[in-house]
Amino acid sequence: MNSIRIGEQTGIQSLAPGDLLFPGTEPAPTWIAGLEARTAAPARLALFGNDLLAAAYRWPRILQSLYMYIGEQCNRLTAQLVICQLPRVDDRVHAMLWLLAESLGQSRRAASGCRSS
């Protein structure tokens, strides 16, 4: 989970296995009260540096794959932003569970008696 706090409001971004974190090289703007990344389980990290650039020069599809993955991650983040704006709490919970199921696990049709989209 990646979070950002502005004043008293905190927003979170759910991260899936393989998602990328982008640490800024500049200090955070003064209006951001806090930035934090947390995991619920042990995580493996890979730091990309000049070795990645050398490999990408030799094998350009590495960057193509990274761009594709970043695009998918941005689409999930956009979906999370839209879900947060749904007016009904039950719709937000339902939509977020579907997003998490599609991102992290398997999704199935709702059981009888449960609401489905």
C-alpha positions in Angstrom: 0.0 0.0 0.0 1.3 3.4 -0.9 -0.3 6.4 0.9 -0.1 10.2 0.8 -1.4 12.6 3.4 -2.5 16.1 2.7 -3.7 17.9 5.8 -6.0 15.6 7.6 -6.9 13.5 4.5 -5.0 10.3 3.5 -5.3 8.6 0.2 -4.1 5.1 -0.5 -3.0 3.2 -3.6 -3.4 -0.6 -3.5 -0.3 -2.2 -5.0 -0.2 -5.6 -6.6 2.8 -8.0 -6.8 5.2 -6.6 -9.3 4.0 -3.0 -9.1 6.5 -0.2 -9.3 7.2 2.5 -6.7 8.8 5.7 -7.9 10.7 7.4 -5.1 11.2 11.1 -5.9 14.6 12.6 -6.2 13.3 15.9 -5.0 11.9 16.6 -1.5 8.1 16.3 -1.3 6.2 19.6 -1.7 5.5 21.3 1.6 1.7 20.9 1.3 2.1 17.1 1.4 2.0 16.1 5.1 3.3 12.5 4.7 4.3 9.8 2.2 4.5 6.2 3.2 4.7 2.7 1.6 3.7 -0.3 3.7 3.3 -4.1 3.1 1.1 -6.6 4.9 3.6 -9.4 4.2 7.4 -9.6 3.4 8.2 -8.0 0.1 11.1 -8.3 -2.3 12.4 -5.1 -3.8 14.5 -4.5 -6.9 16.3 -1.2 -7.5 16.7 -0.2 -11.1 19.9 1.7 -11.9 22.4 1.9 -14.7 22.5 -1.8 -15.1 18.9 -1.7 -16.3 19.7 1.0 -18.8 22.6 -1.0 -20.2 20.3 -4.1 -20.5 17.5 -2.0 -22.1 20.0 -0.8 -24.7 20.8 -4.4 -25.5 17.2 -5.7 -25.2 14.7 -2.9 -25.8 11.7 -5.1 -25.0 12.7 -4.7 -21.4 11.5 -1.1 -21.5 8.5 -2.0 -23.5 7.4 -4.5 -20.8 8.1 -1.9 -18.1 6.0 0.7 -19.9 3.2 -1.8 -20.3 3.3 -2.7 -16.6 3.3 1.0 -15.6 0.3 1.6 -17.9 -1.6 -1.2 -16.2 -0.7 0.1 -12.8 -1.9 3.6 -13.8 -5.2 2.2 -15.0 -5.8 0.4 -11.7 -5.0 3.7 -9.8 -7.4 5.6 -12.0 -10.1 2.9 -11.3 -9.3 3.4 -7.5 -9.9 7.1 -7.9 -13.2 6.6 -9.6 -14.3 4.0 -7.0 -13.5 6.5 -4.2 -16.0 9.0 -5.8 -18.9 6.6 -6.0 -21.6 8.0 -3.8 -22.8 4.8 -2.1 -20.5 3.0 0.4 -21.8 -0.5 -0.7 -21.0 0.4 -4.3 -17.5 1.5 -3.3 -16.8 -1.7 -1.4 -18.3 -3.9 -4.1 -16.2 -2.2 -6.9 -13.0 -2.2 -4.8 -13.4 -5.9 -4.1 -13.8 -6.6 -7.8 -10.8 -4.6 -8.6 -8.7 -6.4 -6.0 -10.0 -9.8 -7.2 -9.1 -9.0 -10.8 -5.7 -7.6 -9.8 -4.6 -10.1 -7.1 -6.7 -13.2 -7.4 -9.6 -14.8 -9.2 -12.9 -13.2 -9.7 -16.2 -15.2 -9.9 -19.8 -14.3 -10.4 -21.5 -13.4 -7.2 -23.3 -16.2 -5.4 -27.1 -16.2 -5.4 -28.6 -13.6 -3.1 -25.6 -11.3 -3.6 -25.7 -8.3 -5.7 -23.8 -8.5 -9.0 -23.0 -5.9 -11.7 
